[in-house]
Amino acid sequence: MSFKDVMGHEKPILLLQRAIAQNKVTHSYLFTGNDGIGKSLVALQFAKALNCLQGENPLDGCDRCSSCRKIDRALHPDVLLIEPEGQTLKVDQVREMQSAIAYRPYEGRRKVFILAAADRMAPHMSNTLLKTLEEPPLHTVIILLAKSPKGILPTILSRCQSIRFNSLPPQLVSEWLMKEKGLNENEARLLSSLSEGSPGKALEIKEEISEIPREELLKRWIGSKSFSMEEKEGWIESFPSQRENLHLILEVAKTLLRDLILIQTTGDQTKLIHSDLTEEIEQIAKQWETPHLLNRMDLLHHATWAIKGNANMRLTLEAMMLSWA
Ligand SMILES: [Zn+2]
């Protein structure tokens, strides 16, 4: 693939292509945006455009020459994508980059180092990196990838040209899941609605979502009218104890509730996220008045914010279930 095949991110790509066209490619970039939205993909296409041997279109890789193909297969000696092993980058990885940087490109025009998770580095590693950025060797482009500029030293920030990547529209993620990953429309719509505009996240949560008993959540919790104390207690016990998994269940619950509200207010089946549960959703929606459903949505919003913000999970769930019925 090349720039022209990248989904979305028109603005960052335009900025990079303009830099090539005007001969103003700088030594260090910082790409920021959510995980899995395509920052490393764009960085690799940039590396291809900078090193392509074809020259038909100097602003994009050709995808056919040996340079483009080597970069695609991660075999190009001058293009290195450094990703964390586990949660954070290791100091050896930054050192590896630092020693490789000293040499001229072997076969390409530019050495390109792409450093993922640059906002997850120990401080002494940031200092190692800073030294490299202070005296960037000629022919070298360093691209740092990060969720946001927050976790990055100001001294490093000031040496990078920042390019912001926005999340993709869910519709685009959904189309990609169908076209590139062969998912059916139901799956694609559900995953894209929970992906926060990130194709990578959509794939990451695919398995987990398939194991969530959505029909049961809908019938016995989200759309259920009355609860005994035991049932409330049972729900609290049944929720996952891992913060991230719990957060995902609550997000799924929100989409179920959203579907109930949608059907009740518009009757429009075509826009349901859980279209495989259309019949059940219609039946339950009949039993409700909109303000009550909106009230539950409020409770879910509060709970998800609290869980995301590190609140005590048990207390948060208890508070939510207490006001639920
Ligand atoms: Zn090429």
Boltz pocket constraint, residues with backbone or C-beta under 6 A from the ligand:
constraints:
  - pocket:
      binder: B
      contacts: [[A, 48], [A, 51], [A, 52], [A, 53], [A, 54], [A, 60], [A, 61], [A, 62], [A, 63], [A, 64], [A, 65], [A, 66], [A, 67], [A, 68], [A, 69]]
      max_distance: 6.0
